Amino acid sequence: MKNLGIYVHIPFCKKKCEYCDFVSFSNENENQKRYIEDLSKDVEKTGIEGYKVNTIYFGGGTPSYIEPELIIKVLDKIKSKYKISKKAEITIEVNPGTTNKAKLEQYRKAGFNRISIGLQTTSDRLLKQIGRIHTYEEFLETYQQAREVGFENINVDLMLALPTQTMEELVQSVDKVIDLKPEHISIYSLILEEGTPLYKKVQKGELELLDEELERKMYWKTKEILEKNGYIHYEISNFAKKGYESKHNTNCWNQEEYIGFGVSAHSYLENKRFSKPSNLQEYMNNIESGEFYKNIQMNEEQDREAKAKEYMLLGLRKLAGVSISEFERKFEINPLFYFRFEISKLEEEGLLEVDLDDIRLTAKGLDLANQVFEEFV
């Protein structure tokens, strides 16, 4: 029986962050119950035989913003439709300022065993600047409550290279989070997305982005501190204590199959990539009119070459890189031969290295990862 990941998109937020380009809404509160009803029908009508679910991930938006009963309704529907592995990793994203101990307790009792808390920075000044609704103290309260109700697998999200952020502020954030001993830490560089409030402020000259050199120094400083404290750097932006690597994301980087439920959710099944509409009303109307097929938007049907290229692109995100023997097993050809021109060029540029059974990014390749990925697009 093949493994399957499930992603559930909860698009509601109390307030959109200044940098956010995700499909999320802070002005659709009256549609929350209707959306959950439709989302449950989406799950009901999309039962897939022959799979065992080993990861479930509720993301957003802010899943913790809506009533926990609504979240649990969808999780229960998934459990009734799919065979769930006894060791399945079941994650929910939460944001401080939208949750409390009672909510967290309900999530834990319902079967969530991993929680991802959006912090971004311990500096209240920077939190306010990027439009977060919480303070560092509120994050601490959420973290402690998650521990108290029994969560033994917690991720904390951080960001680096925020406008006006200093190296000292970044190091302070990383140190304070390490002191809490979360099992997993994700740290992302700020990406300025067109159309966001932050983008407009930068365009007007109200805020200035940090220069690239400082951004890379911040990245390497973070890596150094986390590794010194026992965190394994296993993917470009992700660090974990041994055994706590995110199964859901690792499955995606290993090109394993998953299905997405909800507005804008993406799926990968039988070499096909498809998604749901990013328009909330369109998504709900299609379900309510019984026209579920209108919610399937085909993005790509992969041939062998496209699949092999994507396997390289995704696999090189992992610090361990791409296993040559795994590639041979999957595609019945040696990647060093199949991609001989690309690999040779990237080796000459010092961006890739081949070590026994692995093809992986060098330190320089980590800094210029997008340049590497372009060779496999």
C-alpha atoms as one frame of an Amber mdcrd trajectory, in Angstrom:
protein
   0.000   0.000   0.000   1.481   3.362  -1.056   1.944   6.263   1.358  -0.108
   9.425   0.907   0.203  12.872   2.464  -2.848  15.083   2.983  -2.750  18.883
   3.044  -5.771  20.918   4.232  -5.901  24.651   3.510  -7.676  26.879   6.043
  -7.583  30.323   4.388  -8.869  32.545   7.218  -6.773  35.053   9.174  -7.456
  37.642  11.836  -5.217  40.021   9.874  -2.956  39.500   6.860   0.732  40.017
   7.538   2.525  42.748   5.582   4.689  40.235   3.656   2.064  37.527   3.033
   1.281  36.407  -0.510  -0.558  33.183   0.418  -4.201  32.617  -0.490  -5.715
  33.840   2.777  -8.488  36.224   3.755  -9.086  38.486   6.759 -12.486  39.668
   5.492 -14.374  36.377   4.978 -15.296  35.452   8.560 -18.971  34.950   7.712
 -17.952  32.161   5.311 -16.028  30.037   7.818 -18.782  27.503   8.602 -19.893
  27.311   4.989 -16.302  26.718   3.881 -15.790  23.909   6.416 -19.017  22.242
   5.226 -17.769  22.396   1.639 -14.277  21.293   2.629 -15.785  18.242   4.369
 -17.761  17.417   1.215 -14.538  17.793  -0.792 -12.916  15.142   1.436 -16.040
  12.954   1.312 -16.153  12.883  -2.481 -12.427  12.378  -3.038 -11.732   9.056
  -1.330  -8.744   7.372  -2.984  -8.253   3.623  -2.732  -4.954   1.819  -2.242
  -3.194   4.396  -0.071  -2.222   4.688   3.578  -2.023   8.233   4.949   1.234
   8.875   6.815   1.040  12.682   7.143  -1.776  15.215   7.531  -1.001  18.927
   7.553  -3.460  21.761   8.314  -1.966  25.019   6.995  -3.180  28.433   5.991
  -4.023  31.169   6.566  -4.294  30.628  10.274  -6.045  27.351  11.173  -6.071
  28.346  14.863  -8.125  31.466  14.070 -11.355  29.532  13.490 -13.289  27.496
  16.077 -11.519  24.211  16.923 -14.738  22.248  16.367 -14.580  23.238  12.681
 -10.996  21.984  12.361 -11.834  18.736  14.170 -14.834  18.142  11.906 -12.518
  18.061   8.861  -9.919  15.882  10.611 -12.638  13.403  11.637 -13.929  13.313
   8.053 -10.411  12.494   6.795 -10.114   9.711   9.393 -13.441   8.231   8.272
 -12.478   8.229   4.576  -8.821   7.172   4.659  -6.687   4.489   6.221  -4.439
   6.440   8.606  -1.072   5.034   9.674  -0.779   4.517  13.449   2.428   6.574
  13.353   1.007   9.323  11.124   2.393  12.820  11.681  -0.619  15.155  12.088
   0.341  18.851  12.136  -1.586  22.063  12.682  -0.232  25.591  12.194  -1.119
  28.061  14.943  -0.369  31.713  15.509  -0.089  33.403  18.903  -2.985  35.785
  19.398  -5.469  33.329  17.856  -5.305  30.415  20.269  -5.567  29.486  23.944
  -4.996  26.472  26.164  -8.531  25.109  25.660  -8.118  25.157  21.851  -4.731
  23.475  22.033  -6.176  20.821  24.323  -8.947  20.103  21.800  -6.412  19.751
  18.971  -4.348  17.313  21.034  -7.378  15.198  21.985  -8.562  15.152  18.358
  -5.298  13.534  17.252  -2.933  16.345  16.278   0.553  15.323  17.439   2.678
  18.096  15.923   2.204  21.838  16.125   3.876  24.614  14.146   3.924  28.036
  15.795   4.488  31.175  13.737   6.834  33.439  15.708   9.097  35.046  13.005
  11.115  37.151  15.494  11.353  37.752  19.253  11.591  41.522  18.651   8.241
  43.225  19.304   9.449  46.163  17.212   9.941  43.929  14.162   6.741  41.960
  14.809   4.782  45.204  14.641   6.641  46.330  11.522   5.745  43.170   9.551
   2.115  43.247  10.664   2.048  40.335  13.115  -0.837  40.504  15.594   1.100
  39.122  18.581   3.970  39.974  20.897   6.888  37.761  21.907   5.263  37.292
  25.338   2.098  35.955  23.678   4.218  33.498  21.686   5.848  32.277  24.924
   2.414  31.744  26.455   1.258  29.747  23.406   4.442  27.649  23.449   4.126
  26.825  27.158   0.432  25.956  26.783   1.261  23.610  23.875   3.754  21.811
  26.129   1.269  21.682  29.015  -1.441  19.995  26.922   1.000  17.336  25.757
   2.579  18.381  22.448   5.983  16.695  22.233   6.755  17.761  18.663   6.791
  21.536  18.189   8.109  23.592  15.283   8.852  27.299  15.594   8.983  29.504
  12.478  11.543  32.310  12.325  12.423  34.824   9.603  15.686  36.541   8.763
  16.614  39.607   6.698  13.533  41.559   7.797  13.808  45.274   6.963  15.887
  47.080   9.652  16.651  43.765  11.428  20.154  43.703  12.918  22.420  40.684
  13.295  22.128  41.157  17.061  18.313  40.940  16.886  18.493  37.802  14.766
  20.976  36.057  17.080  18.826  37.018  20.070  15.764  35.458  18.381  17.600
  32.228  17.574  19.104  31.976  21.077  15.774  32.582  22.812  14.027  29.954
  20.694  16.808  27.398  21.294  16.393  27.949  25.062  12.823  26.640  24.715
  14.116  23.392  23.150  11.584  22.962  20.329  12.061  19.785  18.295  12.103
  21.669  14.988  13.000  25.177  13.804  12.249  26.589  10.341  14.004  29.791
   9.336  13.127  31.594   6.126  14.645  34.618   4.439  12.124  37.333   3.717
  10.935  37.186   0.115   9.398  40.419  -1.099   6.219  39.467  -2.970   4.744
  41.922  -5.462   1.468  43.509  -4.369   1.938  42.967  -0.626   1.829  45.969
   1.757   5.542  45.442   2.516   6.362  45.502  -1.205   4.516  48.829  -1.558
   6.408  50.325   1.410   9.754  49.295  -0.101   8.705  50.718  -3.496   7.797
  54.039  -1.856  11.100  54.124   0.012   9.424  53.870   3.432  11.382  50.694
   4.211  14.635  49.344   2.855  15.548  45.676   2.381  18.781  44.394   3.849
  21.561  43.863   1.327  22.190  40.339   0.071  25.597  40.040   1.739  24.137
  40.683   5.206  21.243  38.301   4.461  23.732  35.483   3.672  25.790  36.288
   6.776  22.579  35.996   8.830  21.790  32.635   7.233  25.226  31.180   7.980
  25.255  32.590  11.527  21.861  30.958  12.176  23.098  27.656  10.757  26.213
  27.790  12.963  24.248  28.494  16.172  21.596  25.839  15.525  24.095  23.120
  14.606  26.173  23.930  17.723  23.030  23.315  19.764  22.266  19.891  18.329
  19.908  20.789  15.485  20.457  18.893  12.233  20.347  21.064   9.122  18.410
  18.717   6.848  16.852  21.092   4.286  17.774  24.586   3.097  15.452  26.319
   5.601  14.816  23.555   8.154  16.574  22.268  11.264  15.495  19.466  13.589
  16.528  17.412  16.566  17.367  13.871  15.429  14.205  11.987  14.458  12.006
  15.117  14.347  12.459  16.101  10.699   9.085  17.105   9.187   7.706  13.954
   7.566   5.149  15.907   5.558   7.677  18.206   3.911  10.277  15.451   3.515
   7.719  13.397   1.585   7.232  16.363  -0.784  11.011  16.761  -1.276  11.210
  13.018  -1.984   8.524  13.457  -4.666   6.026  11.272  -2.830   2.309  11.610
  -3.455  -0.062  13.915  -1.604  -3.542  15.327  -2.029  -4.711  18.824  -1.109
  -8.149  19.842   0.130  -9.481  23.383   0.205  -9.127  26.567  -1.795  -5.798
  26.792  -3.728  -4.626  23.407  -2.355  -2.205  21.487  -4.575  -1.970  17.738
  -5.192   0.506  15.312  -6.735  -0.912  11.935  -7.769   0.047   9.437 -10.469
   2.562  11.836 -12.086  -0.049  14.605 -12.286   0.117  17.958 -10.526  -3.220
  19.689 -10.069  -4.763  22.310  -7.818  -8.019  23.766  -6.549  -9.179  27.292
  -7.547  -7.667  30.153  -5.572 -10.994  32.027  -5.615 -12.915  31.189  -2.435
 -16.421  31.691  -3.865 -15.603  29.662  -6.971 -14.275  26.782  -4.873 -17.386
  26.718  -2.628 -19.890  27.227  -5.456 -18.454  24.319  -7.451 -18.884  21.976
  -4.490 -22.373  23.202  -3.635 -23.555  22.754  -7.223 -22.133  19.211  -7.258
 -19.628  20.115  -9.976 -16.554  18.824  -8.121 -14.686  18.297 -11.390 -14.582
  22.091 -11.887 -12.363  22.276  -8.798  -9.642  20.204 -10.492  -7.263  22.491
 -12.349  -4.584  20.456 -14.137  -1.169  22.065 -13.818   1.092  19.387 -15.299
   1.123  15.776 -16.430   4.726  14.667 -16.135   6.636  12.541 -18.608   9.771
  10.690 -17.460  12.117  13.611 -18.179   9.976  16.176 -16.347   9.629  13.840
 -13.367  13.395  13.157 -13.251  14.228  16.888 -13.424  11.774  17.673 -10.659
  13.160  14.821  -8.542  16.606  16.433  -8.780  15.290  19.926  -8.069  13.328
  18.821  -4.995  15.992  16.404  -3.751  18.765  18.995  -3.879  16.823  21.070
  -1.331  17.846  18.422   1.222  21.313  18.799   2.717  21.900  15.072   2.141
  21.125  15.674  -1.528  19.980  13.123  -4.096  20.912   9.459  -3.648  22.334
   8.073  -6.901  21.107   4.552  -6.096  17.586   5.843  -5.251  17.482   7.738
  -8.536  18.563   4.580 -10.411  15.899   2.535  -8.665  13.198   5.057  -9.561
  14.221   5.941 -13.127  16.372   2.940 -14.175  19.272   5.154 -15.224  22.265
   6.701 -13.459  21.697  10.444 -12.816  25.401  11.139 -13.390  24.824   9.983
 -16.967  21.265  11.279 -17.448  22.183  14.781 -16.244  25.878  14.633 -17.167
  25.946  18.107 -18.760  24.048  19.859 -15.945  26.003  18.136 -13.159  29.367
  18.687 -14.858  28.631  22.408 -15.328  27.462  22.848 -11.715  30.486  20.954
 -10.376  32.815  23.209 -12.372  31.070  26.254 -10.905  31.562  24.823  -7.408
  27.819  24.577  -6.727  27.414  20.771  -6.641  29.536  17.918  -5.337  29.307
  14.166  -5.900  30.317  12.105  -2.875  30.025   8.300  -3.099  26.228   7.775
  -3.469  25.142  11.402  -3.090  24.819  14.476  -5.287  24.436  17.549  -3.106
  24.837  21.301  -2.858  28.192  22.707  -1.761  28.366  25.619   0.696  28.480
  27.944  -2.327  25.537  25.998  -3.784  23.501  26.695  -0.637  23.978  30.423
  -1.237  23.116  30.126  -4.932  20.526  27.328  -4.736  18.123  28.970  -7.196
  20.895  29.017  -9.784  21.286  25.256  -9.311  17.538  24.609  -9.488  17.254
  26.515 -12.775  19.333  23.790 -14.455  16.561  21.287 -13.724  13.514  23.382
 -14.600
